[in-house]
Amino acid sequence: MSTVNYKQRIKSLQSLIALVLLCIILSILTDKFFTADNGLNVLRQTAVNICIATGMTLVVLTAGIDLSVGSILAFCGAVAAGLLKNGIPIAATDTYIGFTVLGVILAAIIIGGVLGWFNGFVITKFNVPPFVATLAMLTIARGFTMLYTKGQPISNLGSKFNFIGSGSFFGIPVPVWIALVVVLFAVFITRQTRLGRYIYAIGGNETAAKFSGIKISNIKMIVYALAGAMAAIGGIIVTSRLDSAQPNAGNSYELDAIAAVVIGGTSLSGGRGTIWGTVMGAIIIGVLNNGLVLLNVSPFWQQVVKGGVILLAVVIDKIDKKD
């Protein structure tokens, strides 16, 4: 094996190597870490970030960013809870529209997709930088959440809905199965479809992609819509697990998602990265959070450590790009 191929092999495995080293260190520092129950707990907690980060990966591959996923998660979770518990009463006709669990799930995903699509529309039609457009949506969606919930949690959603976030199937938490479906869907898109090829082409060189006939605006709107829909799925899991839609749900979730994407090897410049790398990055973030909690590290220091890990990952990405 040549030196170049060896270095490329190491780079492709750096996330896995980092995860293994992190697990070894934490298992030495605390005997509570390397247990089956804690492992399942980490996977359950990581599932939400995997869903969000998977959508974020599609966005970042186009050289974009989405800061609104945490707020979209909160709003879609609140809508799902509200529709399930209260339905839609129409006073003018004295009628009531009720929703099943499947109905509220579909409604939440559609709303998330529409909000994400609107991000893409603003970015492409008005040439608004993704950072600015999605920052605005972060505030808008959070405001919608407060208006919809009136600043109060919507709780007691029923056992069927709770099963989504708290149940298990074949001994594996349901959120993990949901995250797996989301990941496999995204892997299929990126590896097996024309849309996936276009996503990488736009991130690699948008000008060249445009001259080759790719409809940049349409692809970006689809990508942001997918990111919004996947954030909505995360919102359903969070709301179900808590048995409550909290108005402040999803705060800073976008930072964990971006961290997972970067740690997983996806370039913030676009055009380079994989969904599986993001999954590995999300697991690293989940293990790190879990380990810091088990070690009784102050929440304030946890933020410092997480920020340092993100910075290190970005620096490594820049060094790799220069090479």
GIQUI-V755433 format. One record per residue. N is the residue number from 1. RES is the residue in one letter. SS is DSSP state (@ for helix, = for strand, . for the rest). NEAR is the number of other C-alpha atoms within 8 Angstrom. Layout:
N,RES,SS,NEAR
N,RES,SS,NEAR
This chain:
1,M,.,4
2,S,.,5
3,T,@,6
4,V,@,6
5,N,@,8
6,Y,@,9
7,K,@,8
8,Q,@,8
9,R,@,8
10,I,@,8
11,K,@,7
12,S,@,7
13,L,.,8
14,Q,@,8
15,S,@,13
16,L,@,8
17,I,@,8
18,A,@,9
19,L,@,11
20,V,@,8
21,L,@,8
22,L,@,11
23,C,@,9
24,I,@,8
25,I,@,8
26,L,@,10
27,S,@,11
28,I,@,7
29,L,@,7
30,T,.,9
31,D,.,7
32,K,.,8
33,F,.,11
34,F,.,8
35,T,.,7
36,A,@,6
37,D,@,6
38,N,@,10
39,G,@,10
40,L,@,10
41,N,@,8
42,V,@,12
43,L,@,12
44,R,@,11
45,Q,@,9
46,T,@,11
47,A,@,13
48,V,@,14
49,N,@,13
50,I,@,14
51,C,@,15
52,I,@,15
53,A,@,16
54,T,@,17
55,G,@,16
56,M,@,14
57,T,@,14
58,L,@,11
59,V,@,15
60,V,@,15
61,L,@,18
62,T,.,15
63,A,.,12
64,G,.,11
65,I,.,10
66,D,.,13
67,L,.,12
68,S,.,14
69,V,@,14
70,G,@,15
71,S,@,16
72,I,@,17
73,L,@,17
74,A,@,17
75,F,@,14
76,C,@,15
77,G,@,15
78,A,@,16
79,V,@,11
80,A,@,13
81,A,@,15
82,G,@,11
83,L,@,12
84,L,@,13
85,K,@,7
86,N,@,8
87,G,.,11
88,I,=,8
89,P,=,9
90,I,=,9
91,A,.,6
92,A,.,5
93,T,.,5
94,D,.,7
95,T,=,8
96,Y,=,8
97,I,=,8
98,G,.,9
99,F,.,10
100,T,.,7
101,V,@,9
102,L,@,7
103,G,@,8
104,V,@,14
105,I,@,11
106,L,@,8
107,A,@,9
108,A,@,16
109,I,@,14
110,I,@,9
111,I,@,11
112,G,@,17
113,G,@,15
114,V,@,10
115,L,@,11
116,G,@,15
117,W,@,15
118,F,@,10
119,N,@,15
120,G,@,15
121,F,@,11
122,V,@,11
123,I,@,12
124,T,@,11
125,K,@,7
126,F,.,7
127,N,.,7
128,V,.,9
129,P,.,7
130,P,@,11
131,F,@,10
132,V,@,8
133,A,@,12
134,T,@,13
135,L,@,11
136,A,@,9
137,M,@,12
138,L,@,14
139,T,@,10
140,I,@,8
141,A,@,12
142,R,@,14
143,G,@,8
144,F,@,9
145,T,@,14
146,M,@,11
147,L,@,8
148,Y,@,9
149,T,@,12
150,K,.,6
151,G,.,9
152,Q,.,8
153,P,.,9
154,I,=,12
155,S,=,8
156,N,.,6
157,L,.,13
158,G,.,7
159,S,@,6
160,K,@,7
161,F,@,10
162,N,@,14
163,F,@,12
164,I,@,12
165,G,@,16
166,S,@,11
167,G,.,9
168,S,=,9
169,F,=,7
170,F,.,4
171,G,.,5
172,I,=,9
173,P,=,14
174,V,@,13
175,P,@,13
176,V,@,11
177,W,@,9
178,I,@,9
179,A,@,12
180,L,@,8
181,V,@,8
182,V,@,11
183,V,@,14
184,L,@,8
185,F,@,8
186,A,@,11
187,V,@,11
188,F,@,9
189,I,@,11
190,T,@,11
191,R,@,8
192,Q,@,8
193,T,.,9
194,R,@,7
195,L,@,9
196,G,@,11
197,R,@,10
198,Y,@,11
199,I,@,14
200,Y,@,13
201,A,@,12
202,I,@,17
203,G,@,15
204,G,@,10
205,N,.,9
206,E,@,10
207,T,@,7
208,A,@,8
209,A,@,13
210,K,@,11
211,F,@,7
212,S,.,6
213,G,.,6
214,I,.,8
215,K,.,7
216,I,@,10
217,S,@,10
218,N,@,7
219,I,@,11
220,K,@,12
221,M,@,15
222,I,@,10
223,V,@,13
224,Y,@,16
225,A,@,17
226,L,@,12
227,A,@,17
228,G,@,18
229,A,@,15
230,M,@,15
231,A,@,16
232,A,@,17
233,I,@,13
234,G,@,14
235,G,@,16
236,I,@,15
237,I,@,12
238,V,@,11
239,T,@,15
240,S,@,15
241,R,@,12
242,L,@,9
243,D,.,11
244,S,=,13
245,A,=,14
246,Q,.,11
247,P,.,14
248,N,.,7
249,A,.,10
250,G,.,11
251,N,.,8
252,S,.,7
253,Y,@,10
254,E,@,14
255,L,@,8
256,D,@,12
257,A,@,14
258,I,@,10
259,A,@,12
260,A,@,17
261,V,@,17
262,V,@,16
263,I,@,14
264,G,.,16
265,G,.,13
266,T,.,16
267,S,.,12
268,L,.,9
269,S,.,8
270,G,.,16
271,G,.,15
272,R,.,11
273,G,.,12
274,T,.,10
275,I,@,11
276,W,@,9
277,G,@,14
278,T,@,19
279,V,@,14
280,M,@,13
281,G,@,15
282,A,@,18
283,I,@,13
284,I,@,12
285,I,@,12
286,G,@,12
287,V,@,11
288,L,@,9
289,N,@,9
290,N,@,9
291,G,@,10
292,L,@,10
293,V,@,8
294,L,@,10
295,L,.,8
296,N,.,6
297,V,.,9
298,S,.,6
299,P,@,6
300,F,@,6
301,W,@,8
302,Q,@,11
303,Q,@,8
304,V,@,8
305,V,@,8
306,K,@,9
307,G,@,8
308,G,@,8
309,V,@,8
310,I,@,11
311,L,@,8
312,L,@,8
313,A,@,10
314,V,@,10
315,V,@,8
316,I,@,8
317,D,@,11
318,K,@,8
319,I,@,8
320,D,@,7
321,K,@,6
322,K,@,5
323,D,.,4
